[in-house]
């Protein structure tokens, strides 16, 4: 269990996104970086590709640890809230309950180039391998990005893996979120974390999202969509990829249960998984590894009766990660037009007027 470090590090916390504006989501506290990298060992790398007036895309890589992931697999699960997407590797993860490559997020038509990159990466580091299950998720950035140009190449994916690091994660218009749109505003990459108190295990749950979906934008319970002066029915399409990491020792079955609860966080922001939405959750644990078929590490598995705090933590972290992707984004001019950033100052004035209870003093 991870109990002591959080309080010692609290004075050094690094926040961005909604917390910079005094908005607190939920009751649990975030980790030092309020990012998926607060789960010890998790790394994030990104490659942003902006070229001329047409290309606005990129790659985001999430590594469960810095070692050889194929040799030291991590327990995992995937949940499909709505299956209009191109997530690779689902059947094998469902069958075996483990992930053996980095997780890659990119645009819809670049999934197969990204998968090829993961094969190249795995073969290079494992000379005897003849089969690999690459995990690649996507959302469609085809409005701001000329998606038919197939700009993302294997080397871009390898670059994102190579520059993966711990600590602060850049959010908004970056990596796989460079060309995405959420609630009719500029979406992108967002991240957040929660640390449970010692009496509930002291575990950390981290979430990273790629937001490209629609709905009725809601911020900390405040129905912002009512007051922003836009047609609420005009931005209902799109997808969201959610990656969940935890240091809690969970079986793949309970990781699946954890993944399902992440969608509650999406719903709290006003998303509802439209017909054409690809909403997927990938969850993994860093508590132990699967090496040559054996569990190595902390296998004092969290029992079913102790899962509730983790469920709440993942819902809170997902909600905040989605909002952070919007609050950290900027206006982008792209292939088919311009997508404005969320008018944050206007939102704050509206919240102060109509729902001051949603705001807190400071961070």
GIWO-V839273 format. One record per helix or strand of 3 or more residues. SS is the DSSP state (h for helix, s for strand). FROM is the first residue (numbers start at 1). LEN is the number of residues. If there is no record, write none. Layout:
SS/FROM/LEN + SS/FROM/LEN
This chain:
h/5/8 + h/17/5 + h/36/3 + s/43/9 + s/55/9 + s/73/11 + h/90/7 + s/103/5 + h/108/18 + s/135/5 + h/147/3 + h/154/9 + h/175/3 + s/189/7 + h/198/3 + s/204/9 + h/224/3 + s/239/8 + h/252/17 + s/278/14 + s/294/4 + h/304/3 + h/308/20 + h/344/11 + h/356/3
